[in-house]
Amino acid sequence: MVNDAIATAHLGDVAEARPGYPFRGAIESVPVGEVAVVQIKNADPEQGVDWEALVNTTPTGRKSPDWLRGGDVLFIARGNRNVAVHLDQVPVPAVCAPQFYLLRVKGNLVLPAYLAWYLNEGPAQRYFEQSAEGSVVTSIRRQVLESLPLPIPNLERQQLIVDMVAAARREKQLTEQLIRNREQQLMLLARDLI
């Protein structure tokens, strides 16, 4: 029999939150740069990271880069969209910009994709709205992020949730494609009538 009890922990108990790479000044594009940089404009919770659109640059800070890897979760900590993106894979040497926290799951209690999903859901989003600081550009402090209460169902249930999310995203893509196809058919029909 599967244990359906749901534990609760703080995010900081199950994942390490690291700040993005501390670039000095603006991130400048260098065609032969040694690192690609994930910025807010490149990250979407549903689409993932647009790897083709990343700026290549040379790290300018003193800190050695915290290279992104598969299983990482990027959390946008600045601005009005405090959402998370799960990285299935990282095809190029890359870091995230300072507007992100890089979340790495510790241990094996939480699936990274489940963590990203929960960070984008209502209870977590309300927590971030209430905890955001700043008047013009809001931000989430690391301590606030690490203090987020996180329900932790068993791994089987987490995987079920992750699979359902993937299926819902695929259904949405297919539906949108069907709508585009129908609109194209109607446009062609209208042209034939003229």
C-alpha positions, 0 to 999 in steps of 0.5 A: 500500500502506498503511503499518501501522507503529505509531509511539509517542509520549507523550501530551504530544507529540500533545495539550495538557493543560489543567486545568479551569476553576478555580472558587473554592469550590463550583460554584453554580447560577445560572439565568441563568448565562453558562456551563454546567459539565461535572462528573464526574457529567455525563460518561460514556465511553460516553454522552458528556456529558449536556448537559441536566443541566449546571449553569449558573453564572457564572465566579468565577475570574480566568482567562478560560474555556477554552471547550469545543469539538468535538474536545476530550477530557475526562479525569477526573483525580480519583477512582477512575475516570480515564476520557476522554470525547470531545466530538463537539460542544458545543451550549452555551457550556461549561467543564469543572470542575477535576477534569478535564484538557481535552485538545486534539490538536495537529497531525493525527497523532491523531484525538481520538476515538481518543485518548479510546478509548485512554485508556479501554483496559487499557494506559492504565488500568493506567498510571493505576492505577500512577501515581495519587497520594493515599490517600483521593481519588486523582489523576493529575498532569498530568506523568503524563498527558502521559508516557503512552506512546501507540501511534499507528497511521495515521489510516485504522486510527485511524478504523477503531478509532473506527468499531468502537467506535461500532458496538459501543456502538450494538449494546450500546444495541440489545441493552439495548433488546431486553432491556427490550422482552422484559421488558415483554412478559413483564410484560404477559403475566403481567398478562393471565394474572391 
